[in-house]
C-alpha cells in the first residue's frame, strides 16, 4: 500500500481553511463572489414591477467606505454581478441617462461621493425640451460580506424623478395666445442622494395646445424631482406656477406648485412618489378678480388684484 503523504494533506487543509476564512464565496477562477444587485421599479401607481418596460439602462456608481469612487457600470439588463472584496460600499444608480443630462467625469481612487451630481442640460437656464424619464435609487453603507456560499444579492427599487404636469387654463381674454404659462424650479442639479442643490433656477417652457375658439389652452410640462427632499419631506425646489401676459411681460398669476401636486396625490407622501402625471385647471374670473384652481377632488380660489384689466 502506498503511504499517505501527511505533509501534502496538511498543506491542502490549511489552504482550504485560509480561502474559506478570507473569501467564503469563491468563483471557479478563485475571484471573490462579491454581490449581485437586482434592479426593479415597483414605485408606481400600479405597484407592479415596470422595470423591463420603463427603464432602458442604469448607470451604477460605486464608492468605498471613505466615499472614494471605485467604478461605474452601464447596465442594460435588470441585474449586475460585482466582484467586490469584503467591505462597506455606497451604490448610487440613475436610470435612463441620456444626452439631456450632464454627469461629472469621475476618477477612480480620487473623486469623492459628494462630487457625484446630475444636471439638466440647458441654455440660459431654460428647459424647452421634455427631459427623458429619469429614475433613481441607491444602497448606502452596505456591508459586502465574504462568507456567503452563493454570493450576496441586494435589490434597488427605483423611483421615478420625472413628473408630468398639465395646466389647463380657462377664462383668459380673446387674445389668449398672448398669455404664457411657465414653471420655475430649483431642480437644475441633483446631488448623489437625489436631493437638489437649490443653487440654480430652471424655467420650464411648456408644450402648448390651444382650442380653436381660444377658450382654453393646455400647457404640458415634464419636470425633474418635484416630490420632496426625501420621501418624508416636501417642497425643496420652491417650484412656482405662473401665467404671464407676454406683450407687457406682466405676471397675472402665481402659485406655489408643490401643494397643488400634493393635493392631487391625496396628501400622501407615498402616492406623491409613485404618481407621475398631474392635472391642474385654472379658471380666470376677470370680473371677480379671482382664479379658481381645481386639482382632482380639491378646489380653491385665489383673489388676485394683479389680474390685467382690473
MARNURO-884375 format. One record per residue (C-alpha): residue number from 1; residue in three letters; x, y, z. Coordinates in steps of 0.05 Angstrom, whole numbers, always signed. Example, Ala and Ser with C-alpha at 12.3 -4.5 7.8 and 13.67 -1.06 7.14 Angstrom:
2
   i  aa   east  north     up
   1 Ala   +246    -90   +156
   2 Ser   +273    -21   +143
END
This chain:
310
   i  aa   east  north     up
   1 Unk     +0     +0     +0
   2 Unk    +26    +69    -19
   3 Unk    +39   +111    +43
   4 Unk     -4   +173    +54
   5 Unk    +34   +239    +49
   6 Unk    +13   +273   +113
   7 Unk    +51   +337    +96
   8 Unk    +13   +348    +30
   9 Unk    -54   +335    +63
  10 Unk    -38   +385   +118
  11 Unk    -19   +439    +67
  12 Unk    -84   +427    +28
  13 Unk   -126   +432    +91
  14 Unk    -92   +497   +111
  15 Unk   -102   +527    +42
  16 Unk   -177   +510    +42
  17 Unk   -184   +540   +112
  18 Unk   -150   +605    +91
  19 Unk   -194   +612    +29
  20 Unk   -257   +598    +69
  21 Unk   -238   +649   +122
  22 Unk   -216   +705    +75
  23 Unk   -267   +698    +19
  24 Unk   -321   +650    +39
  25 Unk   -350   +651    -31
  26 Unk   -300   +637    -87
  27 Unk   -314   +633   -162
  28 Unk   -283   +580   -207
  29 Unk   -227   +628   -224
  30 Unk   -213   +638   -149
  31 Unk   -240   +710   -151
  32 Unk   -287   +730    -94
  33 Unk   -361   +725   -109
  34 Unk   -377   +796    -84
  35 Unk   -450   +812    -95
  36 Unk   -506   +816   -146
  37 Unk   -552   +877   -150
  38 Unk   -621   +867   -179
  39 Unk   -660   +928   -204
  40 Unk   -735   +937   -205
  41 Unk   -787   +993   -209
  42 Unk   -848   +980   -167
  43 Unk   -854  +1051   -140
  44 Unk   -911  +1067   -189
  45 Unk   -986  +1074   -180
  46 Unk   -999  +1002   -202
  47 Unk   -948   +975   -152
  48 Unk   -921   +925   -203
  49 Unk   -851   +918   -229
  50 Unk   -845   +960   -293
  51 Unk   -770   +959   -298
  52 Unk   -768   +920   -363
  53 Unk   -816   +968   -399
  54 Unk   -797  +1035   -368
  55 Unk   -723  +1032   -354
  56 Unk   -676  +1023   -413
  57 Unk   -610  +1026   -376
  58 Unk   -578  +1042   -309
  59 Unk   -513  +1076   -292
  60 Unk   -487  +1048   -226
  61 Unk   -433  +1086   -187
  62 Unk   -394  +1051   -132
  63 Unk   -357  +1085    -74
  64 Unk   -317  +1055    -17
  65 Unk   -328  +1067    +58
  66 Unk   -287  +1131    +54
  67 Unk   -332  +1158     -2
  68 Unk   -278  +1148    -55
  69 Unk   -301  +1129   -125
  70 Unk   -284  +1058   -146
  71 Unk   -321  +1043   -211
  72 Unk   -381  +1056   -256
  73 Unk   -423  +1005   -293
  74 Unk   -471  +1016   -351
  75 Unk   -524   +962   -343
  76 Unk   -572   +942   -399
  77 Unk   -608   +886   -361
  78 Unk   -642   +882   -293
  79 Unk   -582   +858   -254
  80 Unk   -506   +863   -248
  81 Unk   -455   +819   -214
  82 Unk   -399   +857   -178
  83 Unk   -334   +822   -158
  84 Unk   -321   +864    -96
  85 Unk   -276   +849    -38
  86 Unk   -309   +847    +31
  87 Unk   -320   +918    +57
  88 Unk   -370   +975    +63
  89 Unk   -395  +1009     -1
  90 Unk   -443  +1062    -27
  91 Unk   -482  +1047    -91
  92 Unk   -517  +1103   -130
  93 Unk   -559  +1088   -191
  94 Unk   -591  +1133   -244
  95 Unk   -634  +1102   -298
  96 Unk   -645  +1126   -370
  97 Unk   -588  +1176   -371
  98 Unk   -585  +1209   -439
  99 Unk   -552  +1269   -473
 100 Unk   -604  +1313   -439
 101 Unk   -567  +1303   -373
 102 Unk   -497  +1323   -352
 103 Unk   -453  +1280   -306
 104 Unk   -384  +1295   -279
 105 Unk   -322  +1256   -300
 106 Unk   -303  +1214   -240
 107 Unk   -232  +1188   -228
 108 Unk   -224  +1121   -192
 109 Unk   -187  +1128   -127
 110 Unk   -193  +1204   -129
 111 Unk   -264  +1230   -137
 112 Unk   -309  +1234    -76
 113 Unk   -382  +1217    -67
 114 Unk   -404  +1289    -57
 115 Unk   -378  +1307   -127
 116 Unk   -428  +1260   -159
 117 Unk   -482  +1306   -186
 118 Unk   -532  +1304   -243
 119 Unk   -553  +1366   -280
 120 Unk   -605  +1380   -334
 121 Unk   -572  +1404   -399
 122 Unk   -599  +1473   -414
 123 Unk   -587  +1540   -446
 124 Unk   -595  +1604   -405
 125 Unk   -629  +1563   -351
 126 Unk   -688  +1548   -397
 127 Unk   -715  +1477   -409
 128 Unk   -751  +1478   -476
 129 Unk   -750  +1402   -490
 130 Unk   -782  +1348   -448
 131 Unk   -728  +1314   -406
 132 Unk   -729  +1239   -417
 133 Unk   -757  +1198   -359
 134 Unk   -705  +1195   -303
 135 Unk   -701  +1142   -248
 136 Unk   -660  +1139   -184
 137 Unk   -641  +1090   -129
 138 Unk   -586  +1074    -80
 139 Unk   -558  +1027    -28
 140 Unk   -517  +1065    +23
 141 Unk   -466  +1040    +74
 142 Unk   -475   +968    +51
 143 Unk   -431   +914    +81
 144 Unk   -407   +866    +28
 145 Unk   -390   +801    +62
 146 Unk   -344   +745    +41
 147 Unk   -375   +688    +80
 148 Unk   -437   +673    +38
 149 Unk   -435   +608     -2
 150 Unk   -474   +632    -62
 151 Unk   -455   +705    -60
 152 Unk   -495   +765    -36
 153 Unk   -558   +791    -71
 154 Unk   -587   +860    -59
 155 Unk   -643   +899    -93
 156 Unk   -650   +972   -115
 157 Unk   -723   +991   -125
 158 Unk   -720  +1054   -167
 159 Unk   -764  +1116   -161
 160 Unk   -783  +1160   -220
 161 Unk   -755  +1230   -217
 162 Unk   -794  +1256   -277
 163 Unk   -864  +1285   -265
 164 Unk   -912  +1306   -320
 165 Unk   -956  +1366   -304
 166 Unk  -1012  +1391   -348
 167 Unk  -1042  +1460   -336
 168 Unk  -1109  +1475   -369
 169 Unk  -1128  +1549   -368
 170 Unk  -1199  +1577   -380
 171 Unk  -1226  +1648   -380
 172 Unk  -1169  +1688   -407
 173 Unk  -1186  +1745   -455
 174 Unk  -1196  +1733   -530
 175 Unk  -1122  +1746   -543
 176 Unk  -1107  +1685   -502
 177 Unk  -1050  +1666   -547
 178 Unk  -1011  +1725   -518
 179 Unk  -1011  +1692   -450
 180 Unk   -959  +1641   -429
 181 Unk   -956  +1591   -373
 182 Unk   -890  +1574   -341
 183 Unk   -859  +1537   -282
 184 Unk   -795  +1557   -246
 185 Unk   -758  +1508   -201
 186 Unk   -693  +1498   -164
 187 Unk   -686  +1427   -192
 188 Unk   -629  +1442   -240
 189 Unk   -578  +1398   -205
 190 Unk   -587  +1334   -163
 191 Unk   -537  +1310   -112
 192 Unk   -516  +1237   -101
 193 Unk   -574  +1227    -52
 194 Unk   -625  +1255   -102
 195 Unk   -634  +1320    -64
 196 Unk   -629  +1386   -101
 197 Unk   -571  +1434    -93
 198 Unk   -620  +1492    -96
 199 Unk   -568  +1536   -129
 200 Unk   -597  +1546   -199
 201 Unk   -667  +1566   -221
 202 Unk   -696  +1530   -281
 203 Unk   -751  +1558   -325
 204 Unk   -791  +1502   -356
 205 Unk   -824  +1521   -422
 206 Unk   -886  +1480   -440
 207 Unk   -913  +1445   -500
 208 Unk   -977  +1483   -514
 209 Unk  -1043  +1462   -545
 210 Unk  -1099  +1514   -556
 211 Unk  -1173  +1507   -572
 212 Unk  -1198  +1530   -640
 213 Unk  -1243  +1581   -607
 214 Unk  -1188  +1607   -559
 215 Unk  -1230  +1588   -498
 216 Unk  -1175  +1547   -466
 217 Unk  -1103  +1527   -474
 218 Unk  -1063  +1469   -445
 219 Unk   -991  +1475   -423
 220 Unk   -955  +1409   -413
 221 Unk   -891  +1404   -373
 222 Unk   -841  +1349   -357
 223 Unk   -807  +1367   -291
 224 Unk   -750  +1335   -254
 225 Unk   -750  +1319   -180
 226 Unk   -815  +1351   -154
 227 Unk   -834  +1306    -96
 228 Unk   -794  +1327    -35
 229 Unk   -723  +1326     -8
 230 Unk   -734  +1254    +14
 231 Unk   -796  +1210    +18
 232 Unk   -820  +1246    +81
 233 Unk   -802  +1319    +63
 234 Unk   -838  +1369    +19
 235 Unk   -826  +1426    -28
 236 Unk   -750  +1433    -34
 237 Unk   -749  +1461   -104
 238 Unk   -793  +1521    -89
 239 Unk   -828  +1510   -155
 240 Unk   -875  +1566   -176
 241 Unk   -931  +1562   -227
 242 Unk   -940  +1628   -264
 243 Unk   -982  +1658   -320
 244 Unk   -955  +1719   -358
 245 Unk   -983  +1769   -407
 246 Unk   -927  +1766   -458
 247 Unk   -933  +1834   -494
 248 Unk   -923  +1872   -430
 249 Unk   -882  +1819   -393
 250 Unk   -932  +1823   -336
 251 Unk   -948  +1768   -288
 252 Unk  -1023  +1755   -277
 253 Unk  -1020  +1694   -233
 254 Unk   -970  +1658   -187
 255 Unk   -979  +1599   -141
 256 Unk   -931  +1551   -107
 257 Unk   -934  +1485   -146
 258 Unk   -917  +1432    -95
 259 Unk   -980  +1439    -51
 260 Unk  -1023  +1431   -114
 261 Unk   -986  +1367   -134
 262 Unk   -990  +1341    -63
 263 Unk  -1066  +1353    -63
 264 Unk  -1072  +1313   -127
 265 Unk  -1034  +1257    -94
 266 Unk  -1085  +1256    -39
 267 Unk  -1036  +1288    +10
 268 Unk  -1000  +1222    +12
 269 Unk   -924  +1222    +11
 270 Unk   -923  +1152    -18
 271 Unk   -972  +1169    -73
 272 Unk   -931  +1232    -88
 273 Unk   -871  +1189   -102
 274 Unk   -909  +1137   -143
 275 Unk   -952  +1185   -185
 276 Unk   -921  +1215   -247
 277 Unk   -979  +1252   -280
 278 Unk  -1016  +1312   -252
 279 Unk  -1073  +1355   -280
 280 Unk  -1088  +1426   -255
 281 Unk  -1144  +1472   -281
 282 Unk  -1142  +1547   -274
 283 Unk  -1208  +1585   -286
 284 Unk  -1197  +1660   -290
 285 Unk  -1255  +1705   -268
 286 Unk  -1236  +1774   -290
 287 Unk  -1300  +1806   -263
 288 Unk  -1289  +1778   -194
 289 Unk  -1213  +1785   -195
 290 Unk  -1204  +1712   -175
 291 Unk  -1173  +1649   -203
 292 Unk  -1208  +1584   -186
 293 Unk  -1160  +1526   -181
 294 Unk  -1183  +1454   -190
 295 Unk  -1140  +1394   -177
 296 Unk  -1171  +1324   -171
 297 Unk  -1222  +1328   -114
 298 Unk  -1194  +1392    -85
 299 Unk  -1215  +1462   -106
 300 Unk  -1192  +1530    -83
 301 Unk  -1196  +1603   -103
 302 Unk  -1143  +1658   -104
 303 Unk  -1161  +1731   -101
 304 Unk  -1113  +1766   -148
 305 Unk  -1117  +1841   -153
 306 Unk  -1059  +1839   -202
 307 Unk  -1101  +1810   -258
 308 Unk  -1093  +1852   -321
 309 Unk  -1150  +1899   -337
 310 Unk  -1174  +1905   -265
END
